[in-house]
Amino acid sequence: MARKKFEQLDLKDAFLFSAALEDPEACRLILELFLGYPIANITVHAEHSILLSSDFKSVRLDIYASDELSVGYNMEMQNEKENNLPMRSRYYQSELDIAALKPGEDYNDMKPGYIIFICTFDPFGKGLYKYTFENRCLETDMPLGDKTMKIFFNTKGTNPEDVSEELLAFLAYVEDSTDSCAEKTQSETVHKIHNRIKELKKNREMGAKFMLLDELIKSAEKKAGAEGLVKGRIEGISKGRSEEQNRYSRLILRLAKDGRSDLIVKAASDTHLLDALYQEYKL
C-alpha cells in the first residue's frame, strides 16, 4: 500500500497527531472537548516517541497543563489493538506521579492526573465511545479520591445518545481530517482544530520533517531488510515493547536533529554501533 503524503495524513496518523498537539492551543481545545471543562495555559512537553514503521502507527506524547491546578495529562493515539492498554495506563500513571511530587512536598500536594487514549478500535468491546476509570472501593463503590483517572476514547462507538455531538464530530474527524468531514459538523471546536491542521499541513518545515523521517525509515528498511533487523524491531515494538520504542525513537530523533542522519541507517544493521549511540546519548 502506498504511503500517505504529509498533506493526506489524518489526525489518527501518529506524525500529524504529534505535530498538532505540540501546538498548545490545539492541545487545549482537544483536552477541553475530552474533559468537558475549561483549561488555561497549556504547556506541551514535546518529548514523544514515534513508532518507526512505514505507516507511523503509534505515538506517545506527554502533555502537562500549567494552569492554576497544574493538572498532568498523558495523551496517546492508538491505532493497533495490542491488548496491553490497562497495564500501559498503569505505567504512564506512575510516570505522571513521579513528576508531580517534588522532594519535600507532602503527598496531599500531588495534583490530579489523567491518562487518555484515543483509539481507532473498541478497546474493551462494549461499544462505548468513552470508557472512564477511577479507583473505587469494591464493597461500597466509594471513590478512593487519589485524583487519578484513565479515559479511553473509541472512534468506533455505537452509543451516540450518551455522548455530546461535539465529541462525536471530533472522533469522526480523527479518522477523516478533511474539509468535507469538518463541514459536516457545526462544532466550533472541530472547526478551530481543523483550521490549525490546515495551517500545519501548509508548513513546509513540518512537511520536510515528515519526508525526511519517511526517507530515513525506507532507507533503514532497505539496508537492513535482508537480515530482518528493522522488521524484527518494528514487530517487537508493535507487541508492546514501549521501553524499546521510546529508546530507539528518541535516538533517531536526536541523530536527525544533530545532522547525523547517516548513522540512522548504519545503526539499523549494526548492533554494536546502536549500543554505542545509546551510550553516547545516555538513552
Helices and strands as residue ranges (DSSP letters): G 6-8, H 14-21, H 24-35, E 42-50, E 58-65, E 72-78, H 85-100, G 107-109, E 113-119, E 130-133, E 148-154, G 160-162, H 165-175, H 179-183, H 188-201, H 204-224, H 229-238, H 242-257, H 262-268, H 271-280
